Amino acid sequence: MVPTITDLHFESKSRRLFILSDIENQMIELDAQGTIKQRYQLPGVQQEGISFAEGHGYYMTDDQDAVYQIQY
């Protein structure tokens, strides 16, 4: 179960769904069957948005107006 979903991103190349949860400060990666593949602890507090940039990782924002670039 994922409490408080604040954003979703579907990556078509890998067919993975990424769910952002601000309560747990986590991003959860699911495969096409809905199985949790990985949980990522995130910096900041109360994350609100995520965007992937191919070759550059992803960008995440939080309620404090911070923007993080994270390589994966």
Kinemage of the C-alpha trace (Angstrom):
@kinemage 1
@onewidth
@group {chain A} dominant
@subgroup {mainchain}
@vectorlist {calphas} color= white
{ca met a 1} P 0.000 0.000 0.000
{ca val a 2} L 1.208 3.498 -0.824
{ca pro a 3} L -0.023 6.306 1.438
{ca thr a 4} L -0.678 9.739 -0.057
{ca ile a 5} L 0.286 9.616 -3.721
{ca thr a 6} L 1.456 13.052 -4.848
{ca asp a 7} L 2.637 12.277 -8.372
{ca leu a 8} L 2.955 9.449 -10.903
{ca his a 9} L 5.274 8.910 -13.838
{ca phe a 10} L 5.076 6.063 -16.374
{ca glu a 11} L 8.350 5.351 -18.143
{ca ser a 12} L 7.345 3.766 -21.452
{ca lys a 13} L 10.794 2.447 -22.361
{ca ser a 14} L 11.090 0.267 -19.232
{ca arg a 15} L 7.299 -0.031 -18.707
{ca arg a 16} L 7.748 1.027 -15.083
{ca leu a 17} L 5.428 3.169 -12.987
{ca phe a 18} L 7.011 5.511 -10.443
{ca ile a 19} L 4.839 6.670 -7.537
{ca leu a 20} L 5.803 9.608 -5.345
{ca ser a 21} L 4.669 9.442 -1.707
{ca asp a 22} L 5.213 12.553 0.406
{ca ile a 23} L 4.231 10.960 3.730
{ca glu a 24} L 7.074 8.434 3.566
{ca asn a 25} L 9.470 10.598 1.491
{ca gln a 26} L 9.733 7.756 -1.007
{ca met a 27} L 9.466 6.991 -4.676
{ca ile a 28} L 8.165 3.498 -5.405
{ca glu a 29} L 8.922 1.712 -8.675
{ca leu a 30} L 6.387 -0.820 -9.979
{ca asp a 31} L 6.666 -3.161 -12.959
{ca ala a 32} L 3.890 -3.678 -15.530
{ca gln a 33} L 2.260 -6.313 -13.298
{ca gly a 34} L 2.112 -3.940 -10.306
{ca thr a 35} L 4.908 -5.623 -8.356
{ca ile a 36} L 7.086 -3.293 -6.273
{ca lys a 37} L 10.594 -3.499 -7.716
{ca gln a 38} L 12.309 -0.868 -5.604
{ca arg a 39} L 11.720 1.864 -3.020
{ca tyr a 40} L 13.865 4.986 -3.097
{ca gln a 41} L 14.321 7.267 -0.072
{ca leu a 42} L 14.092 10.874 -1.226
{ca pro a 43} L 15.642 14.113 0.000
{ca gly a 44} L 13.494 17.000 1.180
{ca val a 45} L 10.088 16.966 2.791
{ca gln a 46} L 6.622 16.547 1.321
{ca gln a 47} L 7.645 15.852 -2.268
{ca glu a 48} L 5.089 17.091 -4.776
{ca gly a 49} L 6.317 16.476 -8.303
{ca ile a 50} L 8.679 14.344 -10.351
{ca ser a 51} L 9.928 14.543 -13.924
{ca phe a 52} L 12.360 12.241 -15.706
{ca ala a 53} L 14.991 13.564 -18.108
{ca glu a 54} L 16.556 10.811 -20.203
{ca gly a 55} L 20.268 10.606 -19.502
{ca his a 56} L 20.016 13.082 -16.627
{ca gly a 57} L 18.110 11.174 -13.962
{ca tyr a 58} L 15.063 12.870 -12.555
{ca tyr a 59} L 13.994 16.158 -11.060
{ca met a 60} L 11.860 16.338 -7.953
{ca thr a 61} L 10.210 19.262 -6.185
{ca asp a 62} L 8.932 19.563 -2.631
{ca asp a 63} L 6.650 21.820 -0.589
{ca gln a 64} L 9.620 23.996 0.380
{ca asp a 65} L 10.052 25.051 -3.291
{ca ala a 66} L 13.285 23.059 -3.538
{ca val a 67} L 14.206 21.294 -6.782
{ca tyr a 68} L 16.482 18.246 -6.678
{ca gln a 69} L 18.272 16.590 -9.609
{ca ile a 70} L 18.889 12.931 -8.827
{ca gln a 71} L 20.882 10.520 -10.998
{ca tyr a 72} L 19.655 6.942 -11.275
